[in-house]
Structure formats: structure tokens, C-alpha cells
Amino acid sequence: MTATAAPGARVQRRRHAAFVWALPALVLILLFFVTPVLGLLLRSVTEPTLGLQNYAELIGTGTYLRIFANTFLVAGVVTVLSVVIGYPVAWALAVLPRPWGQLVFAIIILSMWTNLLARTYAWMVLLQRTGVINKTLLGLGVIDQPLALVNNLVGVTIGMTYIMLPFVILPLVGVIRAIDPAILRAGALCGANSWQCFTRILLPLSLPGIAAGALMVFVMALGYYVTPALLGGTANMMLAEMVAQFVQSLVNWGMGGAAAFVLLVVTLALYAVQLRVFGAGRIG
């Protein structure tokens, strides 16, 4: 009886010790993450009066719906472009000789460490009518007049795709490197050509990394503020800008909280779908 109870007692002690060690982190999450979210939710249904009028106004007003449409459209396009561009880069990093791979990897990391505001202003310079991109296209004869690449959703998409690329590349590199090259060789020995090896072996095996990177990019793009504000302008407002305007300019915490809570619900729903499709153990 004693011998049987001893392992159970040890397990209970380990669980208790683990809880004690995790308690500071749990308190931190409760104070700085859960409490603000609950505060936003409370304000969204109590200001200016108790009820769901803020959510009804968000859903029933054409201007707000257009802002939601802009946000989801840009986030979706940025996600697709980031995956399409980032996948070949991740594959190259996984197969390049170690010195070259480390060099490219260092360049990608350094781009992430560069100040976000500085990078966005750099894109403003590049994309303006007298910028390098328009001058190059004009010089090559590709266009007859400068393209409007700033103060619209095109500029926002370009700038955000550049900023989001590392968040797709980094998880994909780890997933692709974990794939055994012998599987690809076995496919080639069985008669599969390069395209078939990619579509039937490499791509399916790397889907968890694609899903993790795509979800990260999409969620971050939904709540991005600096790049859309500088490259898009007020005529192409996105959700984060609308929340900032509600809180800072209009001092309307009810509408700001409602918009922020809608964004949070969408984020959690997307994460739940990914968990459902890929499973917690396969993400990342």
C-alpha cells in the first residue's frame, strides 16, 4: 500500500512545485494581459450606456465595414505574398552551404532588428513618384508615367510584406531542415520528377511551418499600425488606426474597445482553426 502510494505522492509534489514556479508568470499574465482585455470588453458594453450598441454600430456602419474590409484584404494579400516569397528563401537557407546560409540568415535577422519606423520611412522614399522604383521603371521604359505607390493600399501591402517576410521564413527554415533528404531521394528513385517531389513530398511535409508562419503574419497584419498609417494615409485606414483614432482623438473608449475586442476574437478563432487542422504538436 505504501509502495503504491509513494509514486502518486511524488507526482503531486512535482505538480505543486511546478505550479509554485509558474505562479509569478501566471500573475504577470493575469495583470498585464487578461485584466486589460477584460477592461476593454467591459468598456465596450458599458460606454456610453450598457448594451451592445457599439458592436451594432461597427457592423451597421458602411465606413467601419470598409475599414474592416481593408484590414482583412491587406492582411490576406500580405500573408499570401509572404508565403509565396518566403518559401523559396526558406528552402534556399535550408540547402545552402553553411557559410552562405549563415550569411543570408544574418541579413534577415538584421532586417528584423532595424527600427520599424526607419524601414517604413525608407519604403516611403522608395515608393514615392520621384523614388528609385518609379525612376527605374521609367528609365527602362516599362511605364510612361510614375505609379501611385504610396498613400494607398498598394504601398501598405508592399511595405508590410517586406516587414512580415522574416516571420514566415524563420519557422519554415526549421521545418524544411527537419525533413529527411532521404525521403526526397526515395521519391526520385521511384520516378517522381522535381515538381512531383515538391508538390507531393516537400510541400505537404512543410505545411505545419507554412501554417504557423501564415497565421503569425495574418494576425500581426490585422493589428499593424505604423506601416499602414504612414504608407496608406487616412483615406485607406485600417483597423488598428481606427482603434487609435477612437481612443486618442475621439476619446471613445466604448467603440475603441469594441473594435479591439472584435480583432481579438478573430485572432483567437483563427488560432483555434489552426489547432483543429494541424494539431498543437505540429504547429511551428
C-alpha positions as CSV (number, residue, x, y, z in Angstrom):
1,M,0.0,0.0,0.0
2,T,2.8,2.4,0.9
3,A,4.8,1.5,-2.2
4,T,1.8,2.1,-4.4
5,A,1.0,5.5,-2.8
6,A,4.6,6.8,-3.0
7,P,4.7,7.4,-6.8
8,G,1.4,9.2,-6.6
9,A,2.6,11.4,-3.8
10,R,5.8,12.3,-5.7
11,V,3.7,13.2,-8.7
12,Q,1.5,15.5,-6.6
13,R,4.7,17.2,-5.1
14,R,6.1,17.7,-8.6
15,R,2.8,19.3,-9.7
16,H,2.7,21.5,-6.7
17,A,6.3,22.6,-7.2
18,A,5.7,23.3,-10.9
19,F,2.6,25.4,-10.0
20,V,4.7,27.4,-7.5
21,W,7.4,28.1,-10.1
22,A,4.8,29.1,-12.7
23,L,2.8,31.3,-10.3
24,P,4.8,34.5,-11.0
25,A,4.3,34.1,-14.7
26,L,0.6,33.4,-14.2
27,V,0.2,36.5,-12.1
28,L,2.0,38.5,-14.7
29,I,-0.3,37.3,-17.5
30,L,-3.3,37.9,-15.3
31,L,-2.3,41.5,-14.5
32,F,-0.9,42.7,-17.9
33,F,-2.8,40.6,-20.4
34,V,-6.1,39.2,-19.0
35,T,-7.1,42.3,-17.0
36,P,-6.6,44.9,-19.8
37,V,-8.6,42.6,-22.2
38,L,-11.4,42.3,-19.7
39,G,-11.3,46.1,-19.1
40,L,-11.7,46.6,-22.9
41,L,-14.6,44.2,-23.0
42,L,-16.3,45.9,-20.1
43,R,-15.9,49.3,-21.6
44,S,-17.2,48.1,-25.0
45,V,-20.5,47.1,-23.4
46,T,-20.9,49.9,-20.8
47,E,-19.8,53.1,-22.6
48,P,-21.6,55.3,-23.2
49,T,-24.5,53.1,-22.0
50,L,-24.9,49.5,-21.0
51,G,-25.6,47.3,-24.1
52,L,-24.2,46.1,-27.4
53,Q,-24.8,49.4,-29.3
54,N,-21.0,49.8,-30.0
55,Y,-20.9,46.4,-31.8
56,A,-24.1,47.2,-33.6
57,E,-22.7,50.5,-34.9
58,L,-19.5,48.8,-36.0
59,I,-21.4,46.2,-38.0
60,G,-24.1,48.5,-39.3
61,T,-22.0,51.5,-40.5
62,G,-20.6,51.4,-44.0
63,T,-17.4,53.3,-43.2
64,Y,-16.5,50.9,-40.4
65,L,-17.3,47.9,-42.6
66,R,-15.0,49.3,-45.3
67,I,-12.2,49.6,-42.8
68,F,-12.7,46.0,-41.7
69,A,-12.7,45.0,-45.4
70,N,-9.4,47.0,-46.0
71,T,-7.8,45.3,-43.0
72,F,-8.7,41.7,-43.9
73,L,-7.9,42.3,-47.6
74,V,-4.5,43.7,-46.9
75,A,-3.8,41.0,-44.2
76,G,-4.8,38.2,-46.6
77,V,-2.8,39.6,-49.6
78,V,0.3,40.2,-47.4
79,T,0.0,36.7,-46.0
80,V,-0.2,35.1,-49.4
81,L,2.7,37.2,-50.8
82,S,4.9,36.5,-47.7
83,V,4.4,32.7,-48.1
84,V,5.0,32.7,-51.8
85,I,8.2,34.8,-51.5
86,G,9.3,33.4,-48.2
87,Y,9.1,29.7,-49.1
88,P,11.8,29.7,-51.7
89,V,14.0,31.8,-49.4
90,A,13.5,29.3,-46.6
91,W,14.2,26.4,-48.9
92,A,17.4,28.1,-50.1
93,L,18.5,28.7,-46.5
94,A,17.9,25.1,-45.7
95,V,20.0,23.7,-48.6
96,L,22.7,26.4,-49.0
97,P,26.2,25.6,-47.8
98,R,26.6,26.5,-44.1
99,P,28.7,29.7,-44.6
100,W,26.3,31.1,-47.2
101,G,23.2,30.1,-45.3
102,Q,24.5,31.8,-42.1
103,L,25.2,35.0,-44.1
104,V,21.7,35.2,-45.6
105,F,20.2,34.2,-42.2
106,A,22.2,37.1,-40.5
107,I,20.9,39.6,-43.2
108,I,17.3,38.5,-42.5
109,I,17.8,38.8,-38.7
110,L,19.4,42.2,-39.0
111,S,16.5,43.5,-41.1
112,M,14.2,42.5,-38.2
113,W,16.4,44.3,-35.7
114,T,16.3,47.5,-37.7
115,N,13.9,50.1,-36.4
116,L,10.5,49.6,-37.8
117,L,9.8,53.3,-38.3
118,A,13.1,53.7,-40.2
119,R,12.2,50.9,-42.5
120,T,8.8,52.3,-43.2
121,Y,10.2,55.7,-44.0
122,A,12.7,54.1,-46.3
123,W,9.8,52.5,-48.2
124,M,8.1,55.9,-48.4
125,V,11.2,57.2,-50.1
126,L,11.5,54.3,-52.5
127,L,7.8,54.2,-53.5
128,Q,7.1,57.9,-54.0
129,R,6.6,59.3,-57.5
130,T,10.2,60.5,-57.7
131,G,11.6,57.5,-55.8
132,V,14.1,54.9,-57.0
133,I,11.4,52.4,-58.1
134,N,9.5,54.8,-60.3
135,K,12.7,56.2,-61.8
136,T,14.0,52.8,-62.6
137,L,10.7,51.7,-64.3
138,L,10.6,55.0,-66.3
139,G,14.2,54.6,-67.3
140,L,13.6,51.0,-68.5
141,G,10.6,52.1,-70.5
142,V,8.3,49.8,-68.5
143,I,5.9,52.7,-67.6
144,D,5.2,56.1,-69.2
145,Q,4.3,58.0,-66.0
146,P,5.1,57.4,-62.3
147,L,2.9,54.9,-60.5
148,A,1.0,55.8,-57.4
149,L,2.6,53.5,-54.9
150,V,2.1,55.5,-51.6
151,N,-1.0,56.8,-49.8
152,N,-2.9,53.7,-51.0
153,L,-3.3,50.0,-50.1
154,V,-0.6,49.0,-52.7
155,G,2.1,50.8,-50.7
156,V,0.8,49.3,-47.5
157,T,0.9,45.8,-49.0
158,I,4.4,46.2,-50.3
159,G,5.8,47.7,-47.0
160,M,4.0,45.1,-44.8
161,T,5.1,42.2,-47.0
162,Y,8.7,43.2,-46.6
163,I,8.4,43.6,-42.8
164,M,6.5,40.3,-42.4
165,L,8.7,38.1,-44.6
166,P,11.1,37.0,-41.7
167,F,8.1,35.7,-39.7
168,V,7.3,33.3,-42.5
169,I,10.9,32.4,-43.3
170,L,12.1,31.6,-39.8
171,P,9.5,28.8,-38.9
172,L,9.8,27.4,-42.4
173,V,13.5,27.0,-42.3
174,G,13.3,24.8,-39.2
175,V,10.5,22.7,-40.7
176,I,12.3,22.2,-44.0
177,R,15.6,21.4,-42.3
178,A,13.9,18.7,-40.3
179,I,12.7,16.9,-43.4
180,D,14.9,13.9,-44.1
181,P,16.5,14.3,-47.6
182,A,16.3,10.5,-48.0
183,I,12.6,10.9,-48.5
184,L,13.1,13.2,-51.5
185,R,15.7,10.8,-52.9
186,A,13.4,7.9,-52.4
187,G,10.7,9.8,-54.4
188,A,13.1,10.5,-57.2
189,L,14.2,6.8,-57.3
190,C,10.5,5.9,-57.6
191,G,10.2,8.0,-60.8
192,A,9.0,11.3,-59.4
193,N,10.3,14.4,-61.2
194,S,11.3,17.6,-59.4
195,W,7.8,19.1,-59.5
196,Q,6.2,16.0,-58.1
197,C,8.8,15.7,-55.4
198,F,7.9,19.3,-54.4
199,T,4.1,19.1,-54.6
200,R,3.7,15.5,-53.2
201,I,6.6,15.3,-50.6
202,L,8.2,18.6,-49.7
203,L,5.2,20.8,-49.7
204,P,2.9,18.5,-47.6
205,L,5.6,17.9,-45.1
206,S,6.3,21.6,-44.7
207,L,2.6,22.5,-44.3
208,P,2.8,22.9,-40.5
209,G,5.6,25.5,-40.9
210,I,3.6,27.3,-43.6
211,A,0.5,27.4,-41.4
212,A,2.5,28.7,-38.4
213,G,4.1,31.4,-40.4
214,A,0.9,32.4,-42.3
215,L,-1.1,32.6,-39.1
216,M,1.6,34.8,-37.4
217,V,1.7,37.1,-40.4
218,F,-2.0,37.3,-40.8
219,V,-2.6,38.1,-37.1
220,M,0.2,40.7,-37.0
221,A,-1.0,42.3,-40.2
222,L,-4.6,42.6,-38.7
223,G,-3.3,44.7,-35.8
224,Y,-0.4,46.6,-37.5
225,Y,-0.4,50.4,-37.1
226,V,2.8,52.2,-38.1
227,T,3.2,51.0,-41.7
228,P,-0.5,51.4,-42.7
229,A,-0.6,54.8,-41.1
230,L,2.5,56.1,-43.0
231,L,2.1,54.3,-46.3
232,G,-1.7,54.2,-46.5
233,G,-2.9,57.5,-45.2
234,T,-6.3,58.4,-43.7
235,A,-8.2,57.5,-46.9
236,N,-7.1,53.9,-46.6
237,M,-7.5,53.4,-42.8
238,M,-7.1,50.0,-41.3
239,L,-8.4,48.6,-38.0
240,A,-5.5,49.5,-35.8
241,E,-5.6,53.1,-37.0
242,M,-9.4,53.2,-36.3
243,V,-8.9,51.9,-32.7
244,A,-6.1,54.6,-32.2
245,Q,-8.4,57.3,-33.5
246,F,-11.3,56.2,-31.3
247,V,-9.1,56.2,-28.2
248,Q,-6.7,59.1,-28.8
249,S,-8.7,61.6,-30.9
250,L,-12.3,60.9,-30.2
251,V,-11.8,59.6,-26.6
252,N,-14.5,57.0,-27.4
253,W,-13.3,54.0,-25.3
254,G,-16.5,52.1,-26.0
255,M,-16.1,52.0,-29.7
256,G,-12.3,51.5,-29.4
257,G,-12.8,48.6,-27.0
258,A,-15.4,47.0,-29.3
259,A,-13.2,47.2,-32.4
260,A,-10.2,45.8,-30.4
261,F,-12.3,43.0,-29.0
262,V,-13.6,42.0,-32.4
263,L,-10.0,41.8,-33.6
264,L,-9.1,39.7,-30.6
265,V,-12.0,37.3,-31.3
266,V,-11.0,36.9,-34.9
267,T,-7.4,36.2,-33.8
268,L,-8.4,33.5,-31.3
269,A,-10.8,32.0,-33.9
270,L,-8.0,31.7,-36.5
271,Y,-5.7,30.1,-33.9
272,A,-8.4,27.6,-32.9
273,V,-8.9,26.7,-36.6
274,Q,-5.2,26.1,-37.0
275,L,-5.1,23.9,-33.9
276,R,-8.0,22.0,-35.2
277,V,-6.5,21.4,-38.6
278,F,-2.8,20.8,-37.7
279,G,-2.9,19.9,-34.0
280,A,-0.9,21.6,-31.2
281,G,2.0,19.2,-31.6
282,R,2.6,20.0,-35.2
283,I,2.5,23.8,-35.2
284,G,5.9,25.5,-35.6
